[in-house]
Amino acid sequence: MSAPSERSKRRRSTGQQPITLSDVAARAKVSEITVSRILRGVGPIADSTRERVMEAVDAMGYVPNRVAGTLASSVSSLVGVIIPSLSNIVFPEVLQGINAGLEPSGYRPVVGITDYDATTEEKLVASLLAWKPAAMIIAGFDHTPMTRRRLQTSGIRIAELMDIDATPIDLAVGLSHRAAGYDTGRHLLRRGYRRFGYVGHDWSADRRAKLRYDGLRQALCDAGHVFAGEAMTQGPSSTGAGRSMLDALLRSSPDVDVAVFSNDDMAVGGVFHCMTAGITPKRDLGLFGFNGLDIGQALPLRLSTIRSNRFLIGRMAVEKMLQQSERPGTPEIIDTGYEIVEGETA
């Protein structure tokens, strides 16, 4: 992503050029005009022809160019940004980093929210790509096959954020959640904990929480231990869920000496439960979170957790794409790392 004015003067020399209207027409064995009319919903078209064209569109991951008809240049100064949530404080901090990186460049972010739904993400990707953004920034690796195909064939820089435990389409910036979970286990074992409980939220839309769990379980296994108990809510993470699930864990497994939570939201809820149940964190029960949120560090006893570099993740993704506007032949991974915050609860 060079400056917009420079980028508009040349076509990307990526290993895979964007799919064009002509490509779709050739595959469907119809004219470009017919493809255009079908995509715009103009005029009578035979059902068999329409089906053949739409099959080609889906198979190739083609996205119509909505910019070409309205602007003299098919290049925009927009950067598409798709994140799961704004209510989760993790992602606003990532957005701040993205905005800080883009501010001096002339590019501007356009943000879409998926609410952790892969189908919504697929629609947002198609919608944003139709405006020919200069680049796309998206959270994680869990995409539908169609979303992945569209991103792969777009020809623009693609940054997948938060996670580096898989091979990216283009660029991945974040941390190894599996390693973070493993290091959590090793840290707590060194502090003398042996009877581990786990308090978590629904993993179906949160691969990263599952990776941390897997890493933690492996650390325990390597040391000859297993979980003494687990409590999982069927919904997303929240302080309320953390509070109720810690209560459930202690009722089913009262002998646990430390509870590891899927994130800080859940862990803060665990602290609230301890307050009402007469449990002193660390002395009576260790509590450990993930993310390093400000709210956890503002508690009367600072939450023990792992801090992720969320602002840095957003800023570094932008800076890397600005340094190299063309998609490289080999996917790249940038590890922003994490930090164990000892705190006062474990």
C-alpha positions in Angstrom: 0.0 0.0 0.0 1.9 3.0 -1.3 0.3 6.4 -1.2 -3.1 6.3 -3.1 -1.9 8.6 -5.9 1.1 6.4 -6.6 -0.9 3.2 -6.5 -3.4 4.4 -9.0 -0.7 4.6 -11.7 0.1 1.0 -11.8 -1.5 -2.4 -11.6 -0.5 -4.8 -8.9 1.9 -7.5 -9.9 0.6 -10.1 -7.5 1.0 -13.8 -8.0 -2.8 -14.0 -8.5 -4.6 -11.3 -10.4 -8.2 -10.3 -9.4 -11.0 -12.2 -11.2 -12.6 -10.0 -13.8 -16.0 -9.8 -15.5 -14.3 -11.2 -18.6 -13.1 -14.2 -16.7 -16.6 -15.0 -15.4 -18.1 -14.5 -18.9 -15.5 -16.9 -20.4 -16.2 -19.6 -17.7 -20.0 -19.3 -18.1 -19.7 -19.2 -21.9 -21.7 -15.9 -22.3 -20.9 -12.3 -23.2 -19.6 -9.8 -20.7 -22.8 -7.8 -21.2 -24.9 -10.8 -20.2 -22.9 -11.2 -17.0 -23.2 -7.5 -16.2 -27.0 -7.5 -16.8 -27.4 -10.5 -14.5 -25.4 -9.0 -11.7 -27.3 -5.7 -12.0 -30.6 -7.5 -12.2 -31.4 -5.8 -15.6 -33.7 -7.3 -18.3 -35.1 -10.7 -18.9 -32.5 -13.5 -18.7 -33.1 -17.2 -19.1 -33.0 -19.1 -15.8 -30.4 -21.6 -17.1 -28.1 -18.7 -18.2 -28.6 -16.9 -14.9 -27.8 -20.1 -13.0 -24.7 -20.8 -15.1 -23.4 -17.3 -14.6 -24.0 -17.3 -10.8 -22.3 -20.7 -10.5 -19.2 -19.2 -12.2 -19.4 -16.2 -9.9 -19.5 -18.4 -6.8 -16.8 -20.8 -8.1 -14.4 -18.0 -8.9 -15.1 -15.8 -6.0 -15.8 -12.8 -8.3 -16.9 -9.5 -6.7 -18.5 -6.8 -8.9 -16.6 -3.5 -9.1 -18.9 -0.8 -7.7 -16.3 1.8 -8.0 -15.7 1.7 -11.8 -19.2 3.1 -12.6 -18.9 6.0 -10.3 -15.2 7.1 -10.3 -12.8 7.9 -13.0 -10.2 5.6 -11.3 -10.9 2.1 -10.1 -8.6 2.7 -7.2 -10.0 3.8 -3.8 -8.2 5.2 -0.8 -10.3 3.0 1.5 -9.0 0.1 3.7 -11.6 -2.4 4.6 -11.5 -3.5 8.3 -13.7 -6.3 9.5 -13.8 -7.2 13.3 -16.0 -9.4 15.4 -17.2 -6.9 17.9 -17.1 -3.4 19.3 -18.5 -4.4 22.7 -15.4 -6.5 23.4 -12.8 -3.9 24.4 -10.0 -5.9 22.7 -11.1 -4.8 19.2 -11.5 -1.0 19.7 -7.8 -1.0 20.8 -6.9 -2.8 17.6 -8.9 -0.2 15.7 -7.0 2.6 17.4 -3.7 1.0 16.2 -5.0 0.7 12.7 -6.2 4.3 12.6 -2.8 5.5 14.0 -1.0 3.6 11.3 -3.3 4.9 8.5 -3.5 8.5 9.7 -0.4 9.9 7.9 -0.9 7.8 4.7 -4.0 9.3 3.2 -5.9 6.0 3.5 -9.1 5.8 5.6 -10.6 2.7 7.3 -14.1 1.5 6.6 -15.2 -0.8 9.4 -17.7 -3.8 9.4 -18.8 -5.8 12.4 -19.5 -9.5 12.1 -20.8 -10.3 15.7 -18.8 -13.5 15.4 -20.9 -14.8 12.5 -19.1 -16.3 9.5 -22.0 -15.6 7.2 -22.1 -12.0 8.1 -18.3 -11.8 7.6 -18.8 -13.3 4.1 -21.3 -10.7 3.2 -19.2 -7.9 4.5 -16.1 -9.1 2.6 -18.1 -9.1 -0.6 -19.6 -5.7 0.1 -16.2 -4.1 0.9 -14.3 -5.7 -1.9 -16.9 -4.4 -4.4 -15.6 -0.9 -3.6 -12.1 -1.9 -4.5 -10.3 -1.1 -1.3 -6.6 -0.6 -1.2 -6.3 -3.4 1.4 -8.3 -5.6 3.7 -7.8 -6.1 7.4 -9.7 -8.9 9.1 -9.7 -10.7 12.4 -8.5 -14.3 12.6 -8.3 -17.2 10.2 -11.8 -18.7 10.5 -13.5 -17.8 7.2 -16.0 -19.5 5.0 -14.6 -21.1 1.8 -16.2 -18.3 -0.2 -14.7 -15.6 2.0 -11.2 -17.1 1.7 -11.6 -17.5 -2.1 -12.6 -13.9 -2.5 -9.8 -12.6 -0.3 -7.2 -14.8 -2.1 -8.3 -13.7 -5.6 -8.7 -10.0 -4.7 -5.1 -9.2 -5.6 -4.8 -6.7 -2.7 -2.9 -6.9 0.6 -4.8 -9.0 3.2 -3.9 -8.8 6.9 -5.4 -11.4 9.3 -5.0 -10.1 12.8 -4.8 -11.5 16.4 -3.6 -15.0 15.6 -0.5 -16.6 14.1 -1.3 -20.3 14.7 -2.1 -20.9 11.1 -0.9 -20.0 7.6 -2.3 -16.7 6.4 -3.6 -15.7 3.0 -1.0 -12.9 2.9 0.0 -11.4 6.2 -0.7 -12.4 9.8 -0.1 -10.1 12.8 -0.7 -11.2 16.3 0.4 -13.8 18.9 0.4 -17.6 19.3 -2.6 -18.3 21.5 -1.6 -21.9 21.9 1.8 -20.7 23.3 0.1 -18.2 25.5 -2.0 -21.0 27.0 1.0 -23.2 27.4 3.0 -20.4 29.2 0.0 -19.8 31.4 0.1 -23.4 32.6 3.9 -23.3 33.1 3.7 -20.0 35.0 1.0 -21.3 37.4 2.7 -24.6 37.9 5.9 -22.8 38.9 3.8 -20.8 41.5 2.8 -24.1 43.1 -0.7 -24.6 41.7 -1.7 -28.2 41.0 -5.5 -28.6 40.9 -6.5 -26.5 37.9 -10.0 -25.5 37.0 -11.0 -23.9 33.7 -13.8 -21.4 33.2 -14.7 -20.6 29.6 -17.2 -19.4 27.0 -18.5 -20.8 23.8 -15.6 -21.7 21.4 -17.7 -22.1 18.3 -17.0 -18.5 17.2 -13.7 -18.0 19.1 -10.9 -20.2 17.8 -8.3 -18.3 19.8 -9.9 -19.2 23.2 -9.8 -22.8 22.2 -6.2 -22.6 21.2 -5.3 -21.1 24.6 -7.2 -24.0 26.3 -5.3 -26.5 24.2 -2.0 -24.9 25.2 -2.9 -24.9 28.8 -4.0 -28.5 28.8 -0.7 -29.5 27.1 1.3 -27.7 29.7 -0.6 -29.6 32.4 -0.2 -32.9 30.6 3.6 -32.4 30.2 3.8 -31.9 33.9 1.7 -35.0 34.7 -1.5 -33.1 35.5 -5.1 -32.8 34.2 -7.9 -30.4 34.8 -9.6 -31.0 38.1 -12.8 -29.4 36.8 -14.3 -27.3 34.0 -17.3 -25.0 33.6 -18.3 -23.6 30.2 -21.1 -21.1 29.4 -22.9 -21.7 26.1 -22.8 -18.0 25.2 -20.2 -15.4 24.6 -17.8 -14.2 27.3 -19.0 -11.7 29.8 -18.4 -10.7 33.5 -21.8 -12.2 34.4 -20.9 -15.5 32.7 -17.6 -15.5 34.5 -19.3 -15.0 37.8 -21.9 -17.7 37.4 -19.5 -20.2 35.8 -16.9 -19.9 38.7 -19.8 -20.6 41.1 -20.7 -23.7 39.0 -17.0 -24.8 38.9 -16.6 -24.6 42.7 -19.8 -26.4 43.3 -18.8 -29.3 41.1 -15.1 -29.3 41.9 -14.5 -27.6 45.3 -10.9 -28.8 45.5 -9.5 -26.7 42.7 -6.8 -24.3 43.8 -6.6 -22.1 40.7 -9.2 -21.1 38.1 -8.0 -20.1 34.6 -10.5 -18.1 32.7 -10.9 -17.8 28.9 -10.3 -14.1 29.1 -10.3 -11.1 31.4 -14.0 -10.4 31.1 -14.7 -13.8 32.5 -12.0 -13.5 35.1 -13.4 -10.2 36.4 -16.7 -11.9 36.9 -14.8 -14.6 38.9 -13.4 -11.9 41.1 -17.0 -10.6 41.7 -18.1 -14.1 42.7 -15.2 -14.3 45.2 -16.2 -11.0 46.8 -19.8 -12.3 47.5 -18.7 -15.8 48.5 -16.1 -14.7 51.0 -13.2 -16.1 48.9 -9.9 -14.2 49.0 -8.2 -14.4 45.5 -4.7 -16.0 45.6 -4.9 -16.9 49.3 -8.0 -19.2 48.9 -8.2 -19.5 45.1 -5.9 -18.4 42.3 -7.6 -16.5 39.4 -6.0 -16.0 36.0 -7.3 -14.3 32.9 -6.1 -13.3 29.4 -5.8 -10.0 27.5 -4.5 -7.6 30.2 -7.5 -5.3 30.1 -7.4 -2.0 32.1 -10.5 -3.1 34.2 -8.6 -6.1 35.5 -5.7 -3.9 36.6 -8.1 -1.5 38.3 -9.5 -4.1 40.7 -8.6 -3.9 44.4 -6.4 -6.9 43.7 -4.8 -6.6 40.3 -5.8 -9.5 38.0 -3.1 -12.0 37.2 -3.3 -12.4 33.4 -1.5 -12.3 30.0 -1.4 -9.0 28.2 -1.7 -9.0 24.4 -0.3 -6.0 22.4 -3.6 -5.0 20.8 -2.7 -1.5 19.7 0.6 -2.8 18.3 -1.1 -5.5 16.3 -3.3 -3.0 14.4 -0.5 -0.5 13.9 2.1 -3.0 12.7 -0.3 -4.6 10.2 -0.9 -1.2 8.6 2.8 -0.2 8.6 3.8 -3.5 7.0 1.3 -3.1 4.2 2.4 0.5 3.6 6.0 -0.6 3.4 5.2 -3.2 0.7 2.1 -2.5 -1.4 2.2 -5.7 -3.5 1.3 -9.0 -2.0 4.5 -11.1 -1.6 4.8 -14.6 -3.0 5.1 -16.1 0.4 2.7 -15.5 3.3 4.3 -13.6 6.2 3.8 -13.8 10.0 4.6 -11.0 12.5 4.6 -12.1 16.1 3.8 -9.2 18.4 4.2 -11.4 21.5 2.6 -11.2 24.9 3.5 -10.5 28.5 2.6 -12.4 31.7 1.2 -10.0 34.2 1.8 -11.5 37.7 -0.9 -9.3 39.3 -2.3 -10.2 42.7 -4.8 -12.9 42.1 -2.6 -15.9 41.3 
